[in-house]
């Protein structure tokens, strides 16, 4: 028969092992989520920048078309 002290030591050891296992698993998963989130934010920022560039080009092209249109109208 085990003594209460040995049972308590075993329970403490089991709790310690469980804590380490859960902590390692959770920390690993949290780090993966953080990395994934960082990559997603980076991609979103790049897309935002690209969309601004595209918008600028579309605006510039529209202004040129309007200028050409105005020049043709006043030249006719």
Protein Blocks (a to p, Z undefined) as FASTA:
>chain_A
ZZfklmmmmmmmmmmmmmmmmmmmmmmmmmmmmmmmmmmmmmmmmmmmmmmmmmmmmmmm
mmmmmmmmmmmmmmZZ
